[in-house]
Amino acid sequence: MLRVTISTKKSTHAKKFGKLIFDDGTVLDGEGFGYSTTVFGEIVFNTGMVGYTEALTDPSYKGQILTLTYPLVGNYGVPDPEVKDDDGIPKYFEANEIQARGLVIHELSHTASHWNLSMTLDEWMYNEKIPGIAEIDTRALTKKLRTSGVMMAALVVSDTEIDVEAVKKQLSEATNYNSEQFMDAVSTKEEKVYGNEEQTVVVIDTGAKFAIIRNVRELGYKVVVVPWNTSYEKIMSYNPKGIVLSSGPGDPQNCPATIETTKKLIENNIPTLGICLGAQIIGIAGNTETYKLKYGHRGQNKPCVNLETNQVYVTSQNHGYGIKPESLEKSDFNLWFTNADDKTVEGIKHKTKRCIAVQFHPEAAPGPFDCKYVFEELKELMEK
């Protein structure tokens, strides 16, 4: 009979002073956990039920304080970051470190239990110097953000009483999320190669999740990951079969070098797939316009309709910007996917070139795998 040992660990970096302070003056008290520090960022919410390790390490959350709407967090702890796949990529994480600036939850499970447990959530966050706050009414917080839109906030975790007025002053002077430049923080500084197959897919790293690399590797190609501002000429020197423009944080207009490269990729009919931020960049390169959503789409339960088949898919999403639907009419693209909830643009296909893009995350991690076939669509474009 197969026996599995279920590990259990208790919180060791919790029950501290904690405050969440919004730039509209609202102050919420809670239980601080993780690392004692003060951070500033755009506060957003994610409606997913699981996957906090993947979400916290998603580079698209760079510069943001992440609120999880699911009421109990931390119960299954955190797996071992040193466990890697055959390509040397961490199996259970989407980057080598936590990307979100802070975490807001309703209830922290002070006991973690799971067969794959390595450490508790508060222990992991303490090790990575990330603050968290629990005992927050995340339902009320989510309703506030849906009504007012995302806003700047301060998250304070301390071993002693917190000076609210001093933090409010610091918050008023903090750099606004919309003005931050993220590419140098999230993109690789040098090329990285995974596999040794003859045919190559280049991933332009504007904040790529590891799952994107994993999915392209599953297609049977060598992957070369390059910095966000790599030139068209340099990319073509790898003799790529195709290109993936990755997901990532912030305003796509802050990636001008990537946009210029993408224009040349489209012009020369190089098979290209854009994901999330990559979709917005492709859109701009093909004459669409982008805008900031009021509170974004973040979760693993977002319904999208494939207009070619009228099939509805449940998708994983994490973005605060999108393509203006009305700008598609005079662009180089046709609408491919639309959001069933708010009719925002979720996917586009070029009218004449081998270029496709989706706003959701076909690689999931976390989330359903319903849309992994989008990578097969890229393979079809490459093999034509």
Backbone hydrogen bonds, N-H to C=O, Kabsch-Sander energy under -0.5 kcal/mol:
donor,donor_aa,acceptor,acceptor_aa,energy
6,I,4,V,-0.6
7,S,5,T,-0.7
7,S,114,H,-1.0
9,K,112,A,-2.5
11,S,110,H,-2.6
16,K,32,G,-2.5
17,F,158,S,-2.2
18,G,30,G,-0.9
19,K,156,V,-2.2
20,L,28,L,-2.7
21,I,19,K,-0.5
21,I,154,A,-2.9
22,F,26,T,-2.8
23,D,152,M,-2.1
25,G,22,F,-1.9
28,L,20,L,-2.9
30,G,18,G,-2.2
31,E,134,A,-2.0
32,G,16,K,-2.2
32,G,30,G,-0.7
33,F,132,G,-2.6
34,G,13,H,-2.7
35,Y,130,I,-2.0
37,T,35,Y,-0.8
39,V,155,L,-2.2
41,G,153,A,-2.2
42,E,63,G,-1.7
43,I,151,M,-2.9
44,V,65,I,-2.3
46,N,67,T,-2.7
47,T,298,R,-2.4
55,A,51,G,-2.6
56,L,52,Y,-2.4
57,T,53,T,-1.2
58,D,55,A,-1.5
61,Y,58,D,-2.3
62,K,59,P,-1.9
63,G,99,Q,-0.6
64,Q,61,Y,-2.2
65,I,42,E,-2.4
66,L,64,Q,-0.6
66,L,102,G,-2.5
67,T,44,V,-2.2
68,L,104,V,-2.3
69,T,46,N,-2.4
69,T,67,T,-0.5
70,Y,48,G,-0.6
73,V,107,E,-2.4
77,G,74,G,-1.1
78,V,119,M,-2.5
83,V,80,D,-1.5
84,K,82,E,-0.5
85,D,89,I,-2.3
88,G,85,D,-2.0
91,K,83,V,-2.3
99,Q,56,L,-3.1
100,A,56,L,-1.5
101,R,64,Q,-2.8
102,G,64,Q,-0.9
103,L,131,P,-1.6
104,V,66,L,-2.9
105,I,133,I,-2.6
107,E,71,P,-1.2
109,S,73,V,-2.6
109,S,107,E,-0.5
110,H,108,L,-0.7
112,A,9,K,-2.9
113,S,75,N,-2.8
114,H,7,S,-1.7
117,L,114,H,-1.5
118,S,78,V,-2.7
119,M,78,V,-1.9
124,W,120,T,-2.5
125,M,121,L,-2.5
126,Y,122,D,-2.1
127,N,123,E,-2.5
128,E,124,W,-1.6
129,K,126,Y,-1.3
130,I,125,M,-3.0
132,G,33,F,-2.3
133,I,103,L,-2.4
134,A,31,E,-2.8
135,E,106,H,-2.1
136,I,105,I,-1.5
138,T,136,I,-1.8
141,L,137,D,-2.2
142,T,138,T,-2.3
143,K,139,R,-2.1
144,K,140,A,-2.1
145,L,141,L,-2.2
146,R,142,T,-2.4
147,T,143,K,-1.7
148,S,144,K,-3.1
149,G,145,L,-2.1
150,V,294,K,-2.2
151,M,43,I,-0.7
153,A,41,G,-2.4
154,A,21,I,-3.1
155,L,39,V,-2.4
156,V,19,K,-2.9
156,V,154,A,-0.5
157,V,37,T,-2.6
158,S,17,F,-2.3
164,V,162,I,-1.1
167,V,163,D,-1.7
168,K,164,V,-2.5
169,K,165,E,-1.8
170,Q,166,A,-1.9
171,L,167,V,-2.7
172,S,168,K,-2.0
173,E,169,K,-0.9
173,E,170,Q,-0.6
174,A,170,Q,-0.6
174,A,171,L,-0.9
179,S,176,N,-1.6
180,E,176,N,-0.6
180,E,177,Y,-1.4
182,F,180,E,-0.6
185,A,182,F,-1.3
186,V,182,F,-2.0
187,S,183,M,-2.6
192,K,225,V,-2.0
194,Y,223,V,-2.9
200,T,239,N,-0.5
201,V,222,K,-2.9
202,V,242,G,-2.1
203,V,224,V,-2.4
204,I,202,V,-0.6
204,I,244,V,-2.7
205,D,203,V,-0.7
205,D,226,V,-2.7
206,T,204,I,-1.1
210,F,94,E,-0.8
212,I,209,K,-1.2
213,I,209,K,-0.9
214,R,210,F,-2.4
215,N,211,A,-2.4
216,V,212,I,-2.0
217,R,213,I,-2.3
218,E,214,R,-1.9
219,L,215,N,-0.8
219,L,216,V,-0.5
220,G,217,R,-1.5
221,Y,216,V,-1.1
222,K,199,Q,-2.6
223,V,194,Y,-2.6
224,V,201,V,-2.1
225,V,192,K,-3.1
225,V,223,V,-0.5
226,V,203,V,-2.4
228,W,205,D,-0.5
230,T,227,P,-1.6
235,I,231,S,-2.3
236,M,232,Y,-2.5
237,S,233,E,-0.9
238,Y,235,I,-1.5
239,N,236,M,-1.8
241,K,200,T,-3.8
242,G,200,T,-1.0
243,I,271,P,-2.5
244,V,202,V,-2.6
245,L,273,L,-3.0
246,S,204,I,-2.0
246,S,244,V,-0.6
254,N,251,D,-2.1
255,C,252,P,-1.8
259,I,255,C,-2.1
260,E,256,P,-2.3
261,T,257,A,-2.1
262,T,258,T,-2.6
263,K,259,I,-2.1
264,K,260,E,-1.3
265,L,261,T,-2.0
266,I,262,T,-2.6
267,E,263,K,-2.5
268,N,264,K,-2.1
269,N,266,I,-1.8
270,I,265,L,-2.6
272,T,354,R,-2.0
273,L,243,I,-2.4
274,G,356,I,-1.8
275,I,245,L,-2.2
276,C,358,V,-2.6
278,G,246,S,-0.7
278,G,275,I,-2.4
279,A,276,C,-0.6
280,Q,276,C,-1.8
281,I,277,L,-2.4
282,I,278,G,-2.2
283,G,279,A,-2.4
284,I,280,Q,-2.5
285,A,281,I,-2.3
286,G,282,I,-1.3
286,G,283,G,-0.5
287,N,284,I,-1.7
288,T,283,G,-2.8
291,Y,322,G,-2.2
293,L,320,G,-2.7
297,H,319,H,-2.4
299,G,317,Q,-2.2
302,K,315,T,-2.2
304,C,313,Y,-2.8
305,V,338,T,-3.0
306,N,304,C,-0.5
306,N,311,Q,-3.0
307,L,305,V,-0.8
307,L,336,W,-2.7
309,T,306,N,-0.8
310,N,306,N,-2.6
311,Q,306,N,-0.8
313,Y,304,C,-3.2
315,T,302,K,-2.4
315,T,313,Y,-0.6
316,S,361,H,-0.5
317,Q,299,G,-3.3
319,H,297,H,-2.1
322,G,291,Y,-2.4
324,K,289,E,-3.1
327,S,324,K,-1.1
328,L,325,P,-1.4
331,S,328,L,-1.9
332,D,286,G,-2.3
334,N,349,K,-3.1
336,W,347,G,-3.3
337,F,347,G,-1.1
338,T,305,V,-1.8
339,N,344,T,-2.5
340,A,303,P,-2.4
341,D,303,P,-0.6
343,K,339,N,-2.0
345,V,323,I,-0.6
346,E,337,F,-2.3
347,G,337,F,-1.4
348,I,357,A,-2.5
349,K,334,N,-2.3
350,H,355,C,-2.8
351,K,332,D,-2.9
355,C,353,K,-1.8
356,I,272,T,-2.6
357,A,348,I,-2.1
358,V,274,G,-2.6
359,Q,346,E,-2.9
360,F,346,E,-0.7
361,H,316,S,-3.0
364,A,361,H,-1.7
372,K,369,F,-1.7
374,V,371,C,-2.0
375,F,372,K,-1.7
376,E,372,K,-0.7
377,E,373,Y,-1.8
378,L,374,V,-1.6
379,K,375,F,-2.2
380,E,376,E,-2.4
381,L,377,E,-1.9
382,M,378,L,-2.4
383,E,379,K,-2.1
384,K,380,E,-0.7
